[in-house]
Amino acid sequence: MKKYGIILGSVLLPGLLYSGCSNSSESAAAIQQIFGVASEAPVFLNCKALSSKEIIFEFSLPVQVRSVHFEPPLNVDSIVEGMMVQVDLKQELPVGERFTTDILVEDARHNTLNVLVPFRARNDRLPSFIITELRTEYSKPRAEFVEIKTLSAGNLGALRLFIASNGLETPVFEFPPVEVRAGEYIVVHLRSLEEGLVNETGSNLGISKGTDASDARDFWVPDSKKWLRKTDAVFFMDQDDKILDAVVLSENQDSWGTKQGVVKAVELLAKQGAWLPVSRNSSSINPEDAVSSKATTPTRSICRDERVSDSNRAANWYITVGSGASPGKPNNPKRYVPKPSALRL
């Protein structure tokens, strides 16, 4: 009998979209190569919360479950085995909460595979929202940020923020469960640089300290690295990999340059209609279709015109004036106007 073990966390295989705790079925060969698993051995492919009480685990071969444990503990009602293992729970899971599964399976040849994998409970109550403001430039202690505004009430649990220049495998931030009202501004600060930084998940929106913390709902990425760049794509995904809103930025609107992550992202955005080219006769997104970010600074942020309806195009966006950045508040409507270049004799 051969034994194999896989621990899946936040680092996934290159080129695969992170989906809570998922690897696509196309990754089987890659996983086999990395872990040295023989072709006839089972390979873990995917797991997903189908509902508040149903979790599925996908394998490359039919398997039987030898044991399954959850942390925090959950009571299992029944298990359906095969290539798609379905675990039915006795209790409903709280919306968007994070759990870890330790599952041991065995195939017909008695090869066993032990997988330790996190997942988020199903959340079918995501609010509708739009991205409203971004800061791409860093000046300590002012960190880059992404701001959204809710258009309806709901729960943010398991909502994921992706920034293309960092790859499409893992989200930059995944929201914990938190109930929100319509009309809330929510700011994801992309660095943690000061003391007193708190993710505001409750009703008190004034408990988080730090530069740019406000009366809005603040969240902080627990790192000090640079996540957002002037040429980038920012988008939010639900648990079914549906893009809920996006914005594409380009510093120089003639080429993506070496930004292959951005190229892959805009292909995905175009496929889902989450970002649209300026020309309605075009099906692809090019740098000239992005929001021009060349003039943005730590105090001149990239803002959505909140007075017009969303067209999923660059026309909705502008760069605000110096000192006009307003994380957690309505956008400053004053637009940056570059000074005319000096005339050459």
C-alpha positions as CSV (number, residue, x, y, z in Angstrom):
1,M,0.0,0.0,0.0
2,K,1.3,3.4,-1.0
3,K,0.6,6.5,1.1
4,Y,0.5,10.1,-0.1
5,G,-0.1,13.3,1.7
6,I,-1.0,16.8,0.5
7,I,-1.3,19.9,2.6
8,L,-3.0,22.8,0.7
9,G,-3.0,26.3,2.1
10,S,-2.6,29.7,0.5
11,V,0.1,28.6,-2.0
12,L,-1.3,26.9,-5.1
13,L,0.0,25.8,-8.5
14,P,0.9,28.5,-11.0
15,G,-1.7,29.4,-13.5
16,L,-4.7,28.0,-11.5
17,L,-7.4,30.2,-10.0
18,Y,-7.8,29.9,-6.3
19,S,-11.3,29.0,-5.4
20,G,-11.6,28.8,-1.6
21,C,-9.8,25.4,-1.5
22,S,-9.9,24.4,-5.1
23,N,-7.5,23.1,-7.7
24,S,-9.1,22.7,-11.2
25,S,-9.3,19.2,-12.8
26,E,-6.6,20.3,-15.3
27,S,-4.1,20.4,-12.5
28,A,-3.9,16.6,-11.9
29,A,-0.8,16.1,-14.1
30,A,1.0,19.1,-12.4
31,I,0.2,17.8,-9.0
32,Q,1.4,14.3,-9.9
33,Q,4.7,15.7,-11.2
34,I,5.3,17.9,-8.1
35,F,4.4,15.3,-5.5
36,G,5.7,12.3,-7.4
37,V,2.3,10.6,-7.4
38,A,2.0,7.7,-9.8
39,S,-0.6,8.1,-12.6
40,E,-2.8,5.3,-11.1
41,A,-2.9,6.9,-7.7
42,P,-5.7,9.2,-6.6
43,V,-5.1,13.0,-6.9
44,F,-7.0,15.6,-5.0
45,L,-8.5,18.2,-7.4
46,N,-11.0,20.4,-5.6
47,C,-13.2,21.1,-2.7
48,K,-16.2,23.4,-2.4
49,A,-19.1,24.2,-0.2
50,L,-22.2,23.4,-2.2
51,S,-24.6,24.6,0.4
52,S,-24.7,25.4,4.1
53,K,-24.6,21.6,4.9
54,E,-22.9,20.0,1.8
55,I,-19.1,19.9,1.1
56,I,-17.7,18.1,-2.0
57,F,-14.2,16.8,-2.6
58,E,-13.1,15.9,-6.1
59,F,-10.5,13.3,-6.9
60,S,-9.0,11.9,-10.1
61,L,-10.2,8.4,-9.2
62,P,-13.0,6.9,-7.3
63,V,-12.1,6.7,-3.6
64,Q,-13.5,5.6,-0.3
65,V,-13.3,7.8,2.8
66,R,-11.4,6.3,5.7
67,S,-11.7,9.3,7.9
68,V,-12.7,13.0,7.8
69,H,-12.3,15.6,10.5
70,F,-13.1,19.3,10.6
71,E,-11.6,22.1,12.6
72,P,-13.6,23.6,14.2
73,P,-15.3,20.2,14.8
74,L,-18.4,19.4,12.7
75,N,-20.8,16.5,12.9
76,V,-21.0,14.4,9.7
77,D,-24.5,13.0,8.8
78,S,-23.6,11.0,5.7
79,I,-20.9,10.5,3.0
80,V,-21.3,9.7,-0.7
81,E,-18.1,8.2,-2.1
82,G,-16.6,8.1,-5.6
83,M,-14.7,10.6,-7.7
84,M,-16.9,13.2,-6.2
85,V,-17.0,12.7,-2.4
86,Q,-19.9,14.5,-0.8
87,V,-20.0,15.1,2.9
88,D,-23.3,16.0,4.4
89,L,-23.3,17.7,7.7
90,K,-25.8,17.6,10.5
91,Q,-25.7,21.3,11.2
92,E,-25.7,24.3,8.9
93,L,-22.4,26.2,8.6
94,P,-22.3,29.9,9.6
95,V,-22.0,32.0,6.5
96,G,-18.5,32.5,5.2
97,E,-16.7,31.0,8.2
98,R,-13.3,29.4,7.6
99,F,-12.9,25.6,8.3
100,T,-10.1,23.1,7.7
101,T,-10.7,19.5,6.6
102,D,-8.4,16.6,7.2
103,I,-9.6,13.8,4.9
104,L,-8.1,10.4,4.4
105,V,-9.2,8.4,1.3
106,E,-8.3,5.1,-0.3
107,D,-8.7,3.9,-3.9
108,A,-9.5,0.4,-5.2
109,R,-5.7,-0.5,-5.2
110,H,-5.5,0.5,-1.5
111,N,-3.4,3.6,-2.2
112,T,-4.2,6.1,0.4
113,L,-4.2,9.9,0.2
114,N,-4.4,12.3,3.1
115,V,-5.4,15.9,2.4
116,L,-5.4,18.8,4.8
117,V,-7.3,21.7,3.1
118,P,-9.1,24.9,4.2
119,F,-12.4,26.1,2.9
120,R,-15.0,28.7,3.5
121,A,-18.6,27.9,4.3
122,R,-21.1,28.8,1.6
123,N,-22.2,32.4,1.4
124,D,-25.2,33.2,-0.9
125,R,-25.8,36.6,0.7
126,L,-23.0,38.7,-0.8
127,P,-24.1,42.3,-1.2
128,S,-23.9,44.0,-4.5
129,F,-21.2,46.6,-4.6
130,I,-18.8,48.6,-6.8
131,I,-15.1,49.5,-6.6
132,T,-14.9,53.2,-5.9
133,E,-11.4,54.3,-5.2
134,L,-7.8,53.0,-5.4
135,R,-4.4,54.3,-4.3
136,T,-1.5,52.7,-6.2
137,E,1.4,54.8,-4.7
138,Y,2.9,54.3,-1.3
139,S,4.4,57.0,1.0
140,K,4.8,55.8,4.6
141,P,2.6,55.7,6.5
142,R,0.1,56.1,3.6
143,A,-0.5,52.6,2.3
144,E,-2.1,51.7,-1.0
145,F,-5.8,50.8,-0.7
146,V,-8.9,49.5,-2.6
147,E,-12.2,50.9,-1.6
148,I,-15.7,49.5,-2.4
149,K,-19.2,50.8,-1.7
150,T,-22.1,48.5,-1.0
151,L,-25.3,48.9,-3.0
152,S,-27.3,46.5,-0.9
153,A,-27.1,44.7,2.5
154,G,-25.5,41.3,2.9
155,N,-22.5,39.4,4.3
156,L,-18.9,39.8,3.0
157,G,-17.8,36.3,4.1
158,A,-15.6,34.5,1.5
159,L,-15.5,37.5,-0.9
160,R,-12.0,37.6,-2.4
161,L,-9.9,40.4,-3.7
162,F,-7.4,39.7,-6.5
163,I,-4.7,42.0,-7.9
164,A,-3.3,40.7,-11.2
165,S,0.3,41.7,-10.9
166,N,0.6,39.3,-8.0
167,G,-0.8,36.4,-10.0
168,L,-4.2,34.8,-10.2
169,E,-3.6,31.8,-7.9
170,T,-4.4,33.3,-4.5
171,P,-6.3,36.3,-3.4
172,V,-4.6,39.3,-1.8
173,F,-7.4,39.4,0.7
174,E,-10.4,37.2,1.7
175,F,-13.1,38.7,3.8
176,P,-14.2,37.2,7.1
177,P,-18.0,37.0,7.8
178,V,-19.4,40.5,8.4
179,E,-22.8,41.9,8.0
180,V,-23.0,45.2,6.1
181,R,-25.7,47.7,5.2
182,A,-26.3,49.3,1.9
183,G,-24.3,52.5,1.3
184,E,-21.2,51.4,3.4
185,Y,-17.7,52.3,2.3
186,I,-15.3,49.5,2.9
187,V,-11.5,50.0,2.6
188,V,-8.9,47.3,2.2
189,H,-5.6,48.8,3.2
190,L,-2.9,47.0,1.4
191,R,-0.2,47.2,4.0
192,S,0.0,46.9,7.8
193,L,2.5,49.5,9.0
194,E,1.3,50.8,12.4
195,E,0.0,49.7,15.7
196,G,-3.7,49.4,16.5
197,L,-4.8,48.1,13.1
198,V,-8.1,46.1,13.5
199,N,-10.3,44.5,11.0
200,E,-13.7,46.0,11.7
201,T,-16.2,43.1,11.5
202,G,-18.8,44.4,14.0
203,S,-20.9,47.5,14.4
204,N,-18.2,49.7,15.9
205,L,-16.4,51.2,12.9
206,G,-14.1,53.5,14.9
207,I,-11.9,50.9,16.7
208,S,-9.2,50.6,14.0
209,K,-6.3,53.1,14.3
210,G,-3.7,54.0,11.7
211,T,-3.3,56.4,8.9
212,D,-6.4,56.6,6.6
213,A,-8.6,54.7,9.1
214,S,-11.9,56.4,9.2
215,D,-15.6,55.9,10.2
216,A,-15.9,53.5,7.3
217,R,-15.3,49.8,7.6
218,D,-11.5,49.1,7.6
219,F,-9.6,45.9,6.8
220,W,-5.8,45.5,6.6
221,V,-3.7,43.1,4.6
222,P,-1.2,41.7,7.1
223,D,2.0,42.4,5.2
224,S,4.2,45.3,4.2
225,K,4.9,44.3,0.6
226,K,3.7,46.2,-2.5
227,W,0.5,44.6,-3.9
228,L,-0.9,47.2,-6.3
229,R,0.8,48.9,-9.2
230,K,0.1,51.5,-11.8
231,T,-0.4,48.9,-14.5
232,D,-2.7,46.3,-12.9
233,A,-6.1,44.7,-12.8
234,V,-8.2,44.7,-9.6
235,F,-11.2,42.4,-9.2
236,F,-13.4,40.7,-6.7
237,M,-14.7,37.1,-7.0
238,D,-17.3,35.1,-5.3
239,Q,-17.1,31.4,-4.4
240,D,-18.1,30.3,-7.8
241,D,-15.3,32.3,-9.5
242,K,-17.7,34.9,-10.8
243,I,-16.2,38.4,-11.1
244,L,-18.4,40.9,-9.2
245,D,-16.6,44.1,-10.1
246,A,-13.3,45.1,-11.7
247,V,-11.1,47.9,-12.8
248,V,-8.1,47.8,-15.1
249,L,-5.2,50.3,-14.9
250,S,-2.4,51.2,-17.2
251,E,0.5,53.6,-16.7
252,N,1.4,53.7,-20.4
253,Q,-1.5,53.1,-22.7
254,D,0.5,51.6,-25.6
255,S,1.7,48.3,-24.2
256,W,1.2,45.9,-21.3
257,G,5.0,45.4,-21.4
258,T,6.1,42.4,-19.3
259,K,2.9,42.4,-17.2
260,Q,1.8,38.8,-18.1
261,G,-0.3,38.6,-15.0
262,V,-2.3,41.6,-16.2
263,V,-2.7,40.1,-19.7
264,K,-4.1,36.9,-18.2
265,A,-6.4,38.9,-15.9
266,V,-7.9,41.1,-18.7
267,E,-8.6,38.0,-20.8
268,L,-10.6,36.7,-17.8
269,L,-12.3,40.0,-17.3
270,A,-13.2,40.2,-21.0
271,K,-14.6,36.7,-21.0
272,Q,-17.0,37.5,-18.1
273,G,-17.8,41.0,-19.4
274,A,-16.4,42.5,-16.1
275,W,-14.4,45.1,-18.0
276,L,-15.2,46.3,-21.5
277,P,-13.1,47.9,-24.3
278,V,-13.7,51.5,-25.4
279,S,-14.7,50.3,-28.9
280,R,-17.9,48.3,-28.9
281,N,-16.6,46.5,-32.0
282,S,-13.7,45.0,-30.1
283,S,-13.7,41.8,-28.0
284,S,-10.3,42.1,-26.4
285,I,-9.0,44.5,-23.7
286,N,-5.9,46.5,-24.6
287,P,-3.9,49.1,-22.7
288,E,-5.8,52.0,-24.3
289,D,-9.0,50.5,-22.7
290,A,-7.7,50.9,-19.2
291,V,-7.9,53.7,-16.8
292,S,-4.8,55.9,-17.3
293,S,-2.9,55.9,-14.0
294,K,0.2,57.8,-15.0
295,A,-0.6,60.9,-12.9
296,T,-1.6,59.2,-9.7
297,T,0.4,59.9,-6.5
298,P,0.0,59.0,-2.8
299,T,-2.5,61.9,-2.5
300,R,-4.0,61.8,-6.0
301,S,-6.1,58.6,-6.0
302,I,-8.0,56.9,-8.8
303,C,-11.7,57.5,-8.3
304,R,-14.9,56.3,-9.8
305,D,-17.5,59.0,-10.8
306,E,-20.1,58.0,-8.3
307,R,-22.7,60.2,-10.0
308,V,-23.0,58.1,-13.1
309,S,-24.1,54.5,-13.7
310,D,-21.4,51.8,-14.0
311,S,-20.4,51.0,-17.6
312,N,-17.5,48.6,-16.8
313,R,-15.3,51.0,-18.8
314,A,-12.6,53.5,-18.2
315,A,-15.0,56.4,-18.8
316,N,-16.3,56.0,-15.2
317,W,-12.9,56.8,-13.7
318,Y,-10.7,59.8,-13.1
319,I,-7.7,60.9,-11.0
320,T,-8.6,63.3,-8.3
321,V,-6.7,66.5,-7.4
322,G,-3.7,66.6,-5.0
323,S,-4.6,65.8,-1.4
324,G,-8.0,64.6,-2.8
325,A,-7.7,61.0,-1.8
326,S,-10.7,60.1,0.4
327,P,-10.5,56.5,1.7
328,G,-13.8,55.6,3.4
329,K,-15.6,58.7,2.2
330,P,-17.4,59.8,-0.9
331,N,-15.0,60.6,-3.7
332,N,-13.6,64.1,-4.2
333,P,-15.3,65.2,-7.5
334,K,-12.4,67.6,-8.4
335,R,-10.3,66.1,-11.2
336,Y,-6.6,66.4,-11.7
337,V,-5.8,68.4,-14.8
338,P,-2.2,68.2,-16.0
339,K,-0.5,71.5,-16.7
340,P,0.1,72.1,-20.4
341,S,3.7,71.3,-21.5
342,A,6.0,74.2,-22.1
343,L,6.1,75.2,-25.8
344,R,9.3,74.3,-27.6
345,L,10.9,77.0,-29.7
